[in-house]
Amino acid sequence: MHIAITGNIGAGKTTLARQLADHYGWEVLCEAVDNNPFLADFYADMPRWAFHLQIFFLNSRFGQMRRVRAISDTDKTWLIQDRTIYEDAHIFARNLYQTGVLTERDYQTYRSVFDNMLSLVRPPDLMIYLRADLPKLRAQIQKRGRSFEQAISDDYLNSLNQLYEEFVATYHEGPLLCIDVNELDHVEREADFAEIIRQIDESLSIIPPNSEASQSVRW
Ligand SMILES: Nc1ncnc2c1ncn2[C@@H]1O[C@H](COP(=O)(O)OP(=O)(O)OP(=O)(O)O)[C@@H](O)[C@H]1O
């Protein structure tokens, strides 16, 4: 089984993925941040590094998808993935294009690589969207204190959030669970974590047996 967590910067995906892995005994697939050769440069100069960073993330996420596929084809391990390849293209790269950071030529090249990869990608058995508004995102970005993220603008986060909402509204590749985390604290409050578990258990209990097919279930 392949579960994925989707959501904006600072929504709490990585922490929740680890908590869920502990709770259910799942294996976590995390995003490349510490060993990412472009991320800090990208935040300092987006036009200069946007294309490089997008290719780096796309390739890294595609590698994860291949791993997911290989593992789910051969054993019964449950995997939880922190962010999906869909977000790279439909949210981050699109936002950079729409705001003029990525040029037409770079974006079209990127999209054609993505479209080729997509034909080999299987959607997750369950996608969990963490919905968080600007104040929540800001608070968590500040709390984790990565220096290169502190200058991220409100405009950048808001445009990403808008694209996230469009993305989940049109995501029909598989079952989707939306959790509004604005008022939740799944780290400090046990009851909040329990509520998330309750929603995930409920979603998992009614996933269609061959959810890889395109049935879409929404909560
Ligand atoms: N395709 C992408 N384009 C630009 N930036 C990206 C892309 N994918 C990830 N990032 C950035 O990489 C970093 C990833 O950090 P991390 O894995 O901690 O997740 P996060 O997005 O901050 O979310 P969370 O706090 O929910 O775990 C963030 O700064 C994020 O914006």
PDBQT file of the ligand as one rigid body, heavy atoms in Angstrom, charges set to zero:
ROOT
HETATM    1  N1  LIG A 301       9.124  21.215  -6.580  1.00  0.00    +0.000 N 
HETATM    2  C1  LIG A 301       9.518  22.089  -5.658  1.00  0.00    +0.000 A 
HETATM    3  N2  LIG A 301       9.825  23.341  -6.029  1.00  0.00    +0.000 NA
HETATM    4  C2  LIG A 301      10.250  24.254  -5.134  1.00  0.00    +0.000 A 
HETATM    5  N3  LIG A 301      10.427  23.990  -3.841  1.00  0.00    +0.000 NA
HETATM    6  C3  LIG A 301      10.144  22.755  -3.431  1.00  0.00    +0.000 A 
HETATM    7  C4  LIG A 301       9.655  21.758  -4.300  1.00  0.00    +0.000 A 
HETATM    8  N4  LIG A 301       9.449  20.619  -3.586  1.00  0.00    +0.000 NA
HETATM    9  C5  LIG A 301       9.798  20.938  -2.316  1.00  0.00    +0.000 A 
HETATM   10  N5  LIG A 301      10.212  22.201  -2.223  1.00  0.00    +0.000 N 
HETATM   11  C6  LIG A 301      10.754  22.863  -1.024  1.00  0.00    +0.000 C 
HETATM   12  O1  LIG A 301      11.616  21.957  -0.328  1.00  0.00    +0.000 OA
HETATM   13  C7  LIG A 301      11.474  22.113   1.062  1.00  0.00    +0.000 C 
HETATM   14  C8  LIG A 301      10.921  20.809   1.591  1.00  0.00    +0.000 C 
HETATM   15  O2  LIG A 301      10.881  20.829   2.936  1.00  0.00    +0.000 OA
HETATM   16  P1  LIG A 301      10.130  19.698   3.791  1.00  0.00    +0.000 P 
HETATM   17  O3  LIG A 301      10.363  18.347   3.265  1.00  0.00    +0.000 OA
HETATM   18  O4  LIG A 301      10.469  19.927   5.218  1.00  0.00    +0.000 OA
HETATM   19  O5  LIG A 301       8.643  19.931   3.497  1.00  0.00    +0.000 OA
HETATM   20  P2  LIG A 301       7.735  21.163   3.587  1.00  0.00    +0.000 P 
HETATM   21  O6  LIG A 301       7.240  21.440   2.232  1.00  0.00    +0.000 OA
HETATM   22  O7  LIG A 301       8.357  22.301   4.248  1.00  0.00    +0.000 OA
HETATM   23  O8  LIG A 301       6.524  20.667   4.399  1.00  0.00    +0.000 OA
HETATM   24  P3  LIG A 301       6.201  20.156   5.820  1.00  0.00    +0.000 P 
HETATM   25  O9  LIG A 301       6.505  21.230   6.818  1.00  0.00    +0.000 OA
HETATM   26  O10 LIG A 301       4.726  19.973   5.630  1.00  0.00    +0.000 OA
HETATM   27  O11 LIG A 301       6.928  18.889   6.061  1.00  0.00    +0.000 OA
HETATM   28  C9  LIG A 301      10.512  23.262   1.286  1.00  0.00    +0.000 C 
HETATM   29  O12 LIG A 301      11.207  24.477   1.368  1.00  0.00    +0.000 OA
HETATM   30  C10 LIG A 301       9.707  23.193  -0.008  1.00  0.00    +0.000 C 
HETATM   31  O13 LIG A 301       9.090  24.341  -0.388  1.00  0.00    +0.000 OA
ENDROOT
TORSDOF 0
